[in-house]
Amino acid sequence: MPYISRKSRKFIFSFMGALCLCYLLEFLPGGFMLHNVTSVLYCAIAIAWIITVERRVPFSFIKGYLVLGGVCVTMLFILRVMKWDIFAHIVTLNRLIWYFYYLPVTAITLFTLLLSLRVGKEAEKSKNLWDFTLIIGWLVLVVMIMTNDYHNFIFKVYTYNEMVQSYSYNFGYFIVLAWNVILTVLSFIILIKRSRNYSSKTLSWIPVGICLIFSSLLFIYALNGGNSPVLFGKKMYNFQEVYGIMYIAIWESCLRIGLIPSNSDYDDIFKLAKIKAAIADNSQVLTYLSNEAVPLTQEQVEKAESPDGLRLDDNRRVKSKKLAVGSVIWVEDHTAVNELNASLKEAVERINEENSLLEIENEIKAEKQAIETRNRLYDSISFRTRSQLETIGMILERAELQGEGKEEAIKQCAILGAYVKRQANLSILAEQYRMLKLEELRYAIRESLENVRLLGIDANVSGIKANTEFDGGLLIQAYEIFEATIEAALPGVETISCILLGNDGIRLEILMDTPNGLPDFTRWDLNKYGAQIEILREDEGIYVRYYSKPSCEKNTQEDDEKDFKSDQDPENESGVKAP
């Protein structure tokens, strides 16, 4: 069950007691006067509830719809007095008042749905189209009801000039009934769906249960031909009481469990809050105190209103702020601030004394960080070139042992050495700048192929010059795959043709007439940079294409329509960077 404060329980029991009193008065003998008294009392209860809504609900639109709903409930009892007592003998006016009953009856459900549409964060983004459509639909329904004498679409009235009018329900009456049922159900669904409070959702059975109980009474009323069961010669209940009390009870329960936002029991929340504060009235008497508030006299409250406040001790100061109907008083505890200031003062003195030591320490840390970065970079380069370095050692050792083929061994070592050199260059640049121009990769591939040509292999690289920048790791991965492909093709390859493009991501194409196989490309994490490798075997050789997604960061591209047709281009030679 939801938490209900003592004040709220008193409020609820007062309203329930007033309703029970009105219900019991209906069974007392009194005729015309007593019947009017109970109607007036019901109106007073509805008006009292409206007054509480004005105080408890902070949101203007929600408050407005609740107030309008309470006014409609009040109209039900006013119309009952007009129909059965004041204008009971004026047949035509009595019938019009009967039709007029359905204006507040249908309006109550309309306001309930409009209210639910204004609850929650979704209401901030919602348009007024739904409000406008619902209001237009309601107006059309009201016009149909009030003009029933001309079309009998709502009620089939068989006699118009007698005191007792006989009638039956027509198709339009069931439209009115569906209007009330559908709008009420939609209101519950919207309120429950938009509630951000888990407790409110779990307690939503309370308003739903109230609606079902009162709806069953209305259902019995309808089955009984528009009359309720009789007890002690009098009807047990009337339509107006059941319908009006049902919606007030639904709205009130939604307010209590939190489906409709309200500011009920804020005094209890203030009392339970972990703050040292109090609220005083205009007489400087403390009216509300939190559990941790400091009790103050009227004189102390007056002193707290001064600009400097009231000092309780070295660490605590009482401050005050005027309100419309009093003032709020709180205690500012500066204990932690004072302790912090003392600690800061001590720390500043110590820092001033140790400033020179800190500068030396910072220099050592910077140097240490530089050494760690350099070692990490060297380790990375060593890891990437370990295979080539080991192969160079093996080639030289084998040539030394055999005593022949040294020139061929030197050429093979030159190919691997060019890769080691260029791999180191790319790694250093990637560590320093992260984003590298595509030309760095082109220079590395060109130098590798220059050394490949030492073995008598026709090797070249071409492409379109572009200043596009890519992640350094992507260029390193592309160069590693290029080197692995070239090493796997040696010996036996006669022609190697490379194309390097970079206007829309990196695209490296390698065409070779090698009889050998290809490396295992699965050892590279291609997904890391969104890259893919395609392998085609054609009559002229093996075609390997490596391509990646477009670069996320690009400089302004300056595409040059001049192809790199020659490996001995002086401009390209000057662009080769050594590590």
Residue pairs with C-beta under 8 A, 6 or more apart in sequence:
1 203
2 199
2 203
2 256
2 257
2 258
3 265
4 12
4 256
5 265
5 267
5 268
7 265
7 267
7 268
8 256
8 264
8 265
11 52
12 252
15 45
15 48
15 49
15 252
18 41
18 45
19 45
19 245
21 41
22 38
22 41
22 42
22 45
22 241
23 237
23 241
25 34
25 37
25 38
25 41
26 34
26 35
26 38
26 234
26 238
27 231
27 232
27 234
28 34
30 37
32 85
35 84
35 85
36 81
36 85
39 77
39 78
39 80
39 81
40 77
42 77
42 240
42 241
42 244
43 74
43 77
43 78
46 70
46 73
46 74
46 77
46 244
46 248
47 70
47 74
49 70
49 248
49 252
50 66
50 67
50 70
50 71
50 74
53 63
53 66
53 67
53 70
54 63
54 67
56 255
56 262
56 263
56 264
57 63
57 66
57 255
57 260
57 261
57 262
57 263
58 261
58 262
58 263
59 118
59 261
61 115
61 118
62 115
62 118
62 119
62 260
62 261
65 111
65 112
65 114
65 115
65 118
66 111
66 115
66 251
66 260
68 107
68 111
69 107
69 108
69 111
69 112
69 115
69 247
69 248
69 251
70 248
72 104
72 105
72 107
72 108
72 111
73 104
73 108
73 244
73 247
73 248
75 103
75 104
76 101
76 104
76 105
76 240
76 243
76 244
77 240
77 244
79 97
79 100
79 101
79 104
80 238
80 240
82 97
83 94
83 97
83 98
83 101
87 93
87 94
87 97
88 94
89 163
91 160
91 161
91 162
91 163
91 165
92 160
95 149
95 157
95 160
95 165
96 146
99 145
99 146
99 148
99 154
100 146
102 142
102 145
102 154
102 176
103 142
103 145
103 146
105 176
105 180
105 243
106 138
106 141
106 142
106 145
106 176
106 179
106 180
107 138
108 243
108 247
109 179
109 180
109 183
109 184
109 187
110 134
110 135
110 138
110 183
112 183
112 184
112 187
112 247
112 250
112 251
113 134
113 183
113 184
113 186
113 187
113 190
114 131
114 134
115 187
115 260
116 186
116 187
116 188
116 190
116 191
116 194
117 123
117 126
117 130
117 131
117 190
119 190
119 191
119 194
119 195
119 259
119 260
119 261
120 194
120 195
120 196
121 194
122 194
141 175
141 176
141 179
144 151
144 153
144 154
144 172
145 154
145 172
145 176
148 154
148 155
148 157
148 172
149 157
149 160
152 170
153 170
153 171
153 172
154 169
154 170
154 172
154 173
154 176
155 167
155 168
155 169
155 170
155 173
156 167
156 168
156 169
156 170
157 165
157 166
157 167
158 165
158 166
158 167
158 168
159 165
159 166
184 211
188 204
188 207
188 208
188 211
191 204
191 254
191 259
191 260
192 201
192 204
192 259
195 201
195 204
195 258
195 259
197 258
199 257
199 258
200 257
200 258
200 259
203 257
203 258
204 257
204 259
206 253
206 256
206 257
207 249
207 250
207 253
207 254
207 257
207 259
210 246
210 249
210 250
210 253
211 246
211 250
214 242
214 243
214 245
214 246
214 249
215 246
217 228
217 237
217 242
218 239
218 242
218 243
218 246
220 228
220 229
221 227
221 228
221 237
221 239
221 242
226 239
227 235
228 235
228 236
228 237
228 238
229 235
229 236
230 236
251 260
254 260
255 262
255 264
256 264
267 288
270 277
270 279
270 288
270 290
271 288
271 289
271 290
271 291
272 290
272 291
273 290
274 290
274 292
275 290
275 292
275 293
275 330
276 290
276 292
276 293
276 294
276 330
276 331
276 333
277 290
277 293
277 328
277 329
277 330
277 331
278 286
278 287
278 288
278 289
278 290
278 293
278 294
278 296
278 328
278 329
278 330
279 286
279 287
279 288
279 289
279 323
279 326
279 327
279 328
279 329
280 286
280 287
280 301
280 326
280 327
280 328
280 329
281 287
281 325
281 326
282 325
282 326
283 298
284 298
284 301
284 302
284 327
285 298
286 293
286 295
286 296
286 301
286 329
287 326
289 295
293 331
294 312
294 316
294 318
294 331
296 304
296 310
296 318
296 329
300 310
300 318
301 320
301 327
301 329
303 309
303 310
303 318
304 310
304 318
304 319
304 320
304 329
305 320
305 322
305 327
308 317
309 317
309 318
309 319
309 320
309 332
310 317
310 318
311 317
311 318
312 318
312 331
314 338
315 333
315 334
315 335
315 338
316 331
316 332
316 333
316 334
316 335
317 331
317 332
317 334
318 329
318 330
318 331
318 332
319 329
319 330
319 331
319 332
320 327
320 328
320 329
320 330
321 327
321 328
351 358
373 431
377 427
377 428
377 431
380 427
381 423
381 424
381 427
381 428
382 389
384 423
384 427
384 476
384 480
385 419
385 420
385 423
385 424
388 416
388 417
388 419
388 420
388 483
389 416
389 420
391 416
392 413
392 416
392 417
392 420
395 409
395 412
395 413
396 409
396 413
398 409
399 405
399 406
399 408
399 409
408 455
411 451
411 454
411 455
412 455
412 490
414 451
414 454
415 448
415 451
415 452
415 454
415 455
415 486
415 487
415 490
416 487
417 451
418 447
418 448
418 450
418 451
419 448
419 479
419 483
421 447
421 578
421 579
422 443
422 444
422 447
422 448
422 479
422 579
423 444
423 476
423 479
423 480
423 483
424 579
425 440
425 444
425 577
425 578
425 579
426 436
426 440
426 441
426 444
426 472
426 475
426 476
426 479
427 472
427 476
428 579
429 436
429 440
429 472
429 577
430 436
430 471
430 472
430 473
430 475
430 476
431 472
433 472
434 471
434 472
435 469
435 470
435 471
435 472
435 553
436 469
436 470
436 471
436 472
436 475
437 467
437 468
437 469
437 555
438 466
438 467
438 468
438 469
438 470
438 475
438 500
438 502
438 506
439 465
439 467
439 575
440 475
440 577
441 475
441 478
441 479
441 500
441 506
441 508
442 461
442 463
442 500
442 564
442 572
443 572
443 575
443 576
443 577
444 479
445 461
445 479
445 482
445 498
445 500
445 508
446 461
446 567
446 572
446 576
447 576
448 482
448 483
448 486
449 459
449 460
449 461
449 496
449 498
449 567
450 459
450 567
452 459
452 486
452 490
452 496
453 459
453 567
455 490
455 491
457 493
457 494
457 495
457 496
458 494
458 495
458 496
459 495
459 496
459 497
459 498
459 567
460 496
460 497
460 498
460 566
460 567
461 498
461 499
461 500
461 564
461 567
462 497
462 498
462 499
462 500
462 563
462 564
462 565
463 499
463 500
463 501
463 502
463 563
463 564
464 501
464 502
464 503
464 559
464 560
464 561
464 563
465 559
465 560
465 562
465 564
466 501
466 502
466 503
466 557
466 558
466 559
466 560
467 555
467 556
467 557
467 558
468 502
468 503
468 551
468 554
468 555
468 557
469 551
469 553
469 554
469 555
470 502
470 506
470 548
470 551
471 529
471 551
473 528
473 529
474 506
474 529
474 531
474 548
475 506
477 524
477 526
477 528
477 529
477 531
478 506
478 508
478 531
478 546
478 548
480 524
481 508
481 519
481 521
481 524
481 533
481 546
482 498
482 508
482 510
482 546
484 519
485 510
485 512
485 518
485 519
485 544
486 496
486 510
487 519
488 514
488 516
488 517
488 518
488 519
489 496
489 512
489 514
489 516
490 516
492 514
492 515
492 516
493 512
493 513
493 514
493 515
493 516
494 513
495 511
495 512
495 513
495 541
496 510
496 511
496 512
497 510
497 511
497 512
498 508
498 509
498 510
498 511
499 507
499 508
499 509
500 506
500 507
500 508
500 509
501 507
502 551
503 557
503 559
504 550
505 547
505 548
505 549
505 550
505 551
506 531
506 546
506 547
506 548
507 545
507 546
507 547
507 548
508 545
508 546
508 547
509 543
509 544
509 545
509 546
510 543
510 544
510 545
510 546
511 540
511 541
511 542
511 543
511 544
512 541
512 542
512 544
513 540
513 541
513 542
514 541
514 542
518 535
518 542
518 544
521 533
526 532
526 533
529 548
529 549
530 548
530 549
531 546
531 547
531 548
531 549
532 546
532 547
532 548
533 544
533 545
533 546
534 543
534 544
534 545
534 547
535 542
535 543
535 544
535 545
536 542
536 543
536 545
537 543
564 572
